[in-house]
């Protein structure tokens, strides 16, 4: 898979651990990344540090999916699960 600035990714649980490592690696390839996490205290600084967008998740309902679907920019055409 070609990873560059034409690709966008949503990383759930991206505020720390493997999620943050994944988000960081994707940003290193130029991918546009949105980090979705419950933890705002670590998520916002982590996203800022790597040049990603942070989305605060308050519950696991479809409302946060709607934010992703209507976010500015090109819609994603790929998805991956780790």
N, C-alpha and C positions, 0 to 999 in steps of 0.2 A: 504494500500500500504506500502510495506517495504521501508523505507528510510535509506540508508546507503551509504558507499563509492562505491557501485556497480551501483549507480544511478547518472545520470548527468541531470542538468536542465539549461535551458536558461530562465533568468528573464528579460523581457523587462521593461524598465523604472525602473531599479533596483538601480539607483544612489541615490534615496531619497524616502521618504514616504513609502507607502505600498509595493512598489517594493523592497526597501532596507530591510524592515521588513521581507518580504518573503524570500529574499536571505539569510538573517542572520539566520532565522529559519531553512532553508534547510541546510546551512553550519553547524549549530549546531547538525544536525542529521548525519553529515558526507558526505552529498551529494556534488558532484562536481558541482560548480555553475559558469556559465558565465553570467555576467551582461552586457546587451546591453542598451546603453543610448546615447542620443545626448550630454549630459552634461559631458564632459571630466573632468572639474575642480572638480566636486564632485564625479564622477564615479570611477576614478582611485584610489583616497584615500579610498573610501568606499570599493572597491573590495580588495585592499591591507589589509585593517583592518580586513576583515572577511576571508581572504584566498581564494578569488574568482578570476576569470579571468575577466578583463574588455575588452569589445569590443566597440569601439567608432562608433556610428551610425551617418552617415552624411546625409543619406536620406532614406526614406522608400521604397527602391527598392529591387529587389531580390538579389542584390549584398551582402547584409549583411546576408541573409539566406545562400548564398553559403559559406561564411566564417564559419558559424556554421556547415554546413554539412561536410566541409573539415578540421575541427579543429582536432588537434592531440588527440588521445585517443579513447576510445570506443564510438561508436555512441549511441545516446539516443534511447531507445525503448518505451518511454512513453512521453506524453505531457500533460500539464494541462493549463487551462486558469483561471485566477482570474478576 
